[in-house]
């Protein structure tokens, strides 16, 4: 017997796919590995830790390895994520000045 997704899980997966579709080029330009977009929980793990602390990642990716240009695209993606309506939390993977700017815009 297979597992069925709940209506909530189905809706969340659809919303995640809708966020990813228009952002594919920027995700690639940021140099993010495929594991980054596998699910919202993978993405949130990356934003919280700057790496995949709670998910398998054979590439051992870290935000610290991004070039300045890639990092700027990544920050833009993070902003787009919160603009898309995902619940705001302090993305500790970002530099303090970027966290402060996003917090002033999206924080409570």
Helices and strands as residue ranges (DSSP letters): H 7-21, H 24-29, G 34-37, H 40-49, G 63-65, H 68-83, H 96-106
